[in-house]
Amino acid sequence: MIKHMIIWKMKEGLTEKRETAAKIKEALEGLVGKIDGLVEMHILTECYDTSAGDLMMDSTFTDRAALAAYQKHPLHVEISTELVRPVVTERLSFDYQA
């Protein structure tokens, strides 16, 4: 299994930050069962003030090929383009063998 973790920092002054985070969560978690090799997807939206980011994605893939396919999959690309990129300023990722 491959773990794919992302931390996003949302834009300062973003109105309706909670609602936007909820939409991102719903959309990304909804990809499970629609993309081959995507085993789990958890989007964490509630964090402490001491956190470096505002949203965290914790996802699991069957293997590296599945992760690579996910990154180019039209459903994922659409969510990234339409929902995520317009509202984030920073993105950090960390992938590892679980």
C-alpha positions in Angstrom: 0.0 0.0 0.0 1.1 3.6 -0.7 0.1 6.5 1.5 -0.3 9.8 -0.1 -0.6 12.7 2.3 -1.2 16.4 1.5 -1.4 19.5 3.6 -3.0 22.6 2.1 -2.9 26.2 3.3 -6.0 28.0 2.3 -5.9 31.7 1.1 -6.1 34.3 3.8 -9.3 36.2 3.9 -11.2 33.4 2.2 -14.9 33.9 2.9 -16.9 30.7 3.7 -13.7 28.8 4.6 -15.6 26.0 6.4 -18.1 25.6 3.6 -15.3 25.5 1.0 -13.4 22.9 3.1 -16.6 20.8 3.4 -17.0 20.8 -0.4 -13.5 19.7 -1.0 -13.9 17.0 1.6 -17.1 15.7 0.0 -15.7 15.7 -3.5 -12.4 14.0 -2.8 -13.8 11.4 -0.4 -16.4 10.7 -3.0 -13.6 9.5 -5.4 -13.3 6.2 -3.5 -14.9 3.5 -5.6 -14.6 5.6 -8.7 -10.9 5.4 -9.3 -9.2 2.0 -9.5 -6.5 1.5 -6.8 -7.8 4.3 -4.5 -8.5 2.4 -1.3 -9.2 5.2 1.2 -9.5 8.9 1.2 -9.9 11.0 4.4 -9.9 14.8 4.3 -9.3 16.4 7.7 -10.8 19.9 8.1 -10.7 20.5 11.8 -7.2 21.4 13.1 -5.6 23.3 16.0 -4.3 26.8 15.6 -0.8 25.4 15.9 -1.2 23.5 12.6 0.8 24.7 9.6 -2.1 24.0 7.2 -5.8 24.2 7.0 -6.7 20.9 5.3 -5.0 17.5 5.2 -5.6 14.6 2.9 -4.8 11.1 4.1 -5.2 8.7 1.2 -4.2 5.1 0.5 -3.5 3.4 -2.9 -2.8 -0.1 -3.8 0.5 0.7 -5.4 2.6 3.5 -7.0 1.0 2.9 -10.4 -2.4 3.5 -8.8 -1.2 6.8 -7.3 0.2 7.9 -10.6 -3.1 7.0 -12.4 -5.1 8.9 -9.8 -3.0 12.0 -10.3 -4.0 12.1 -14.0 -7.5 10.8 -13.6 -10.1 13.2 -15.0 -12.3 13.2 -11.9 -9.3 14.1 -9.7 -8.1 16.7 -12.1 -11.5 18.3 -12.2 -11.7 18.6 -8.4 -8.2 19.9 -8.2 -8.8 22.5 -10.9 -12.3 23.6 -9.9 -12.3 23.3 -6.1 -8.8 23.1 -4.6 -6.4 25.2 -6.6 -8.5 28.4 -6.6 -8.6 28.5 -2.7 -5.1 27.3 -1.7 -1.8 29.1 -1.5 0.5 26.2 -0.4 0.6 22.5 -0.9 3.0 20.0 0.7 2.9 16.3 -0.1 4.4 13.2 1.4 4.2 9.7 -0.2 5.5 6.5 1.4 5.2 2.7 1.4 2.8 1.6 4.2 
